[in-house]
Amino acid sequence: MKIAIVHDWLANMGGSEKVVLAFKEIFPDAPIYTTVYNPDRVDSAFHNMDIRTSFIQKLPRGRTAYQSYLPLMPTAVEQFDFSGFDVVLSSSHAVAKGVLTGANTLNISYCHTPMRYAWDFYHEYLNGPGAGRVKRKLIPWLMNYIRMWDRISADRVDYFIANSGYVARRIKKHYRRESEVIYPPVDTSFYSPSDLTVAAKIGDYYFTVSRLIPYKRIDLAVEAFTRLGVPLRIAGDGPERKRLEKMAGPNVEFLGRVSDAEMKKLYASCKAFIFPGEEDFGITPVEAQAAGRPVIAFGAGGALETVLPGVTGEFFQPQTAEALAGVINKFDSGKYITEIICDHAAGFDRELFKKHILTFIEDKYREFKENA
């Protein structure tokens, strides 16, 4: 099979970009097509890959302000030519699934989510702190067009893979399509406590890592821990950082970006990992469990599929600082067994993901050729 990989944009590192890296391990000769590529903001593993960008790459501030060009992205991905490929495999949370393929090319989309700001989280984005008066007037007109294109372009996909049961239900809701669930890859062996040179001693702090953007709801954690006076360490950066720092008490520490080695130690030594947002899957809670630590998560979205209450963590509801503080007040980290938590996390390992993806694509391609 001659395979091409498509991704929305390679302009930061998150769970979807880790999926692309795993795809490249399965299909090392596959080129990557993407709207924009910013090598300064992604893992160095991308630097020597065959990456083919759209015209947005050359527009003013295209590599950094790429989200401003969302209205142009449907046209950008439709201009990619895949006529020489047997299979196009997209990693899509926005526009990548909407590429055009011919009758002889199999189109498979690994869907992280139907475009969240056009569908489920539309009103949160419209009324969020980053939307000014002008944006609030323009966004409804823009999103009406984006939703129509997003729905129509879903019909171009031959097979959907969902990154969680939660996303599979949303694919069914918004696209009226069935999908198979294959959980994203997590480097569970990297975070395993056995990989630490010295057995970690559990500290007195709680920990979270995230891009600091509104829908991640790190503000709930900051508010709850400031109120309680309990130590919280936050890794990650983003446009919300200044606002969160103003909210935070002296017990809340902002670490910014940290190295992988430091991240491993932070996971392994925390009392528990805090996950206050509603995610489509959520890789960081699984990384924390791979390190043997329990998770306190908002009881919704992908966390319901990765955290076992009373065994590998706890849920809080509703999504408020008060509810989170209530769980922390009663939380007993000593009742959780590291080995059980690690064993559970191993079910999401990177090698399992690669095996399941390869089997899925080979099976569907075989069916595709037989029915041609």
N, C-alpha and C positions, 0 to 999 in steps of 0.2 A: 504493500500500500504506500502510495505517495501522499503524505499528510502535511497539511498546513495548520498552524495554531493561530487563533485570533483572540486578542484580549482588548478590552475597552481602551485602556491607556496604561502605560508603564511610566508613571510619574510619582509613585510613592510605593512603599512596601507595606503590604497587609496580607490577609489570608488569601485573597484571590491571586495575588502575585506569587505566593508560595505554591498554589495550584499549578500555575504556569511553569514554574521550575520543575515540579514533579512531572508534568506533561513532557518537558524536554528530556527528562531522564528516561522516560519510556520511549520517546521518539526523538533521538538526538539529532537527526538530520532535518527535522521539520523547521521551516522558517516561521518566525513570529510576525504577524501583521497586527498593527495597533495604530490608534489615531495619533498618539504622541508618545515620545520616548525621552525621558530625562535621566541620563545615566548617573547624575549626581544624587538622585533620590531613590535609587533602587539598589538591590544587592549586586555586588561586583560580579556575581555569576552571570549576569546578563551581558556584561561588557563585551564578551567575545562571541556573542550569538548573532545569527543572521536576523536582524530586526528591520522590518519594512514599515515605514510610517505613512500617514496620509498627508494631504496638503495642509492640514491644521498645524503640523510641525513647523511650517515655515511662516505662519502668521505671527503678527506681533504678540510677544509673550505667550506664544502657543504652548511652550513646554511647561510653563508655570501657571498661567491663568487659563488652562485648557477647559475648565468647567464653564467658563464664560462662552465657549463656543459650542455648547450643547446643541443649539438649533442646527448647527452645520454637521454634526456628527452622523446623523443618518445618511446624508449624502457622502460623507467621507468613507464610511465602511462599505457603501454600495459601489464605490469606485475600485475596490480591490478586485483583481482578476484571478479566479481560482480554477480556470478552465483546464489547467494541467494537473490538477490534483484529484486523487481518488476519494479522500476524506478531508473535510474541514472540521476541526474540533475547536469550538469556541469556549472561552472562559468568560462568562458574561454576567454582569450586574447592571448593564446599561444598554449599550448598542451593539456589542460584538455579535450577538446571535442573529442580527439583521443583515448579514452579508448575503450577497447573491451567489448562488451556485447553480450549475447546469444539471441536466437530467442524469448525467453520468457521475455526479459527485455526491457523496453521502454527507449530509449536514447534521452534525451532532453537537448539541449545546450543553455544556456543563453550566447549569444556571445557579448562581449564588443567590439570586433573588430576582423576581420581576422588578423593574426599575422602581425602587422604593419611594423616591420623591414624586413619582408620577401616580402612584397607586396608594398603598397602605399608609404611608407617612406624608401624603400630600399636604394635609392641613397643618401638620407639625412644621413642615418646611415653610409653608406660606405664612404662618404666624409666629415663626421662631425669631430669636433675638437678632439674627443676621439679616432679616428681610426688612428693608426700609419701605417708605411709602411708594416710591416708584416701582420697586420690585413687586410689591403686593398688587399693583395694578397690572403689571406685565405678565407675571407668572401664570395666572389663570389662562390667558390666551396662548402662551407658549405651551403649557402642559396639555391643553386640549389637543394641539397638534402632535405633541410627543406621544400622548396616549394612543391616538389613532395609529400612528406609525408603529408603535411598540406592539400593539395588538395584531396588526396586519403582518408585520415581519415575523411574528411567532409562527405563522403558517409556513414559513420557509424552512423551518427546522424539521428534519426527519425524525429525530429522537431527542428527547430532553432527559438529562440527568439532573436530579435535584440534590443539593448539598445537605438536605435534611428533610424529614417528614413535614416539618413546618413549611418549608419552601415548596414542597410537592403540592401541598394543599393550596398555596397561593398561585402556583402555576395552573392548577385546575380551575381556580376561581377566575383569574384574570385572562388566561389564554385558552381555557377550555381544553387543555391537553393533559394526557397522562405522562408520568415521568417515573424513572427508577431512582431510588435513593442510594447514593454512594457518598459516604461522609468524607469531608476534606482530609488531606494528609496532615498529620501532626508528628513532629519529630520526638516521639515519646522516649526513644532510647537516649536522646541527647539530654533530656531533663530528668532521667531516672536518677534517684538518689545514689545508686551504685556507681554512677559516673563521677561523683564528687570525690576529690582526693581525701577529704576528711569528712566523716559523717556530720551532717549539718545539725546544729543545735537550734531548736525552735526559739525564735526571738519573741519579743513582747509586742511586735508590730503586725498590723494587717497590711495587705499589699494589693495594688491593682496596676495594670498597665493598659494603656489605651491611647489612641489619637484623641486629643482633647478638642472634640467637636460636640455640638449640642446633643445630638441624638444618642450619644454614648452614655449620657446621664451621670457623668462623674460628679456633677454638682450635688447629686443625692448623697454620694459617699462623703464628699467634703462637708456638707451640712451635718450629716449624722455623726461623723467622727469629731467634728469641731464641738458639737453639742455634748458629746460624751467625754471628750478629753482623752480619748484612746489614740495611741500612735497609728498613723496611716502613712504609708509611703506610696507615692504615685510616680510611675515611670511613663514616659511619653511626652509628646509636645503637640501643640496645635493652637489655633486661633482663640480657644477658650481659656488658655492658660492664665492670662492676666486677670480675667474676671474671677476665675477660681481661686487664684492666690489672694485676691482681696477678700473673698469669703472665708478663707481658711484660718483656723487658729494655729498657734505655735506647734501643736502636736501633729499637724499635717505637713509632710515634707514632699516637695516636688523635685524629682530627680532628673527630669529631662530625658533625653535619649541615653540609654545605657547599653553596654556591650552584651553580647550573648553570654559570656562567662558571668558577668555581674547579674544578668537576668536569672540565670540558673540558680545562683545563690539566693537572690531575693525570693524566688519561688520556694526554694527548699527550706528556708528558714522562717517563713511567715506563719503566724497563727492560722490564718485562713486567707484565701484569695477572694476579693470583692468584685462582683460582676453585676453592676446596677442597671445595665441597659437591656433592651430587647433586641436580640440579634437573630439573624437568619440561621446561624450555626453557633459561632463563637469559639474560636480556636484557643484563646487564652485560658479559659477554664479547664480545657483538656490538658494544656501544658502544665498548669498548676497541679492537676491530679496526677500527671505523669511524674511530677516531682514528689508525689506522696502527700500533698496538702489538700485539705478540704476546701470547698468553695461555698460562699454565701452569694446566691444569685437571685435576681428578680425572677419569679416563677412564671416565665413566658418564653415563647420562641424556642430557639435551638437548645437553650439550657435544660429544658424539660427532657431532652433526649440524651444529654451528656452527664447530668448530675443525678445521682441516686440519693434522695433525701434520707437522712439518718445513716447513710453508709459512706458516701463520698462528699456530703455537704448538706446545705439547707437552702430552702427558698424563703423569700420574703414577698409579701403581697399586702396591700397594693403597692404600686411603684412610687413610694414616698420615703422621705428621709426618716419619718417617724417609724414606719414599718421596718426599715433597715436597722435603725437603732434598737428596736425591740428585739430583733433576732440576735444582734451583737451582745446585748445585755445578758442574754441567756446562753450564749454560745460556750460550749465546753470542747475545746480542741483535743483534749486528752482522750475522748471517747472514740476517736477515729483511728483506724489501723492503716498504717502506711502501705503495707503490702497489698491489702485489699483495694485501696485507692489506685495504686499503681497497676494492678492487674486489670481493673476496669478501664483505665486509660489506654492500655495496650490494644484494646479493640479498635482504636482509632489510628493505629500506626501508619506511617507513610508507606511502608512496603505493602500493607494490605490494600491501601488505596490504589497503588500502581497496579497491583495484580487484578483488582476488580475493574479498573478502567480498561486495561488491555483486553481482558476477557470480553467485556461489553462491546468494545469496538470491533474486535475480531468476529464475534458472533453476528453483530448487526451488519457488518460489511459482507459477510458470507450470505446472509439472507438477501441483502441488497443486490448482490451479483446474481444470485439464483433467480430473483424475480425480475431482473432486467430484460 
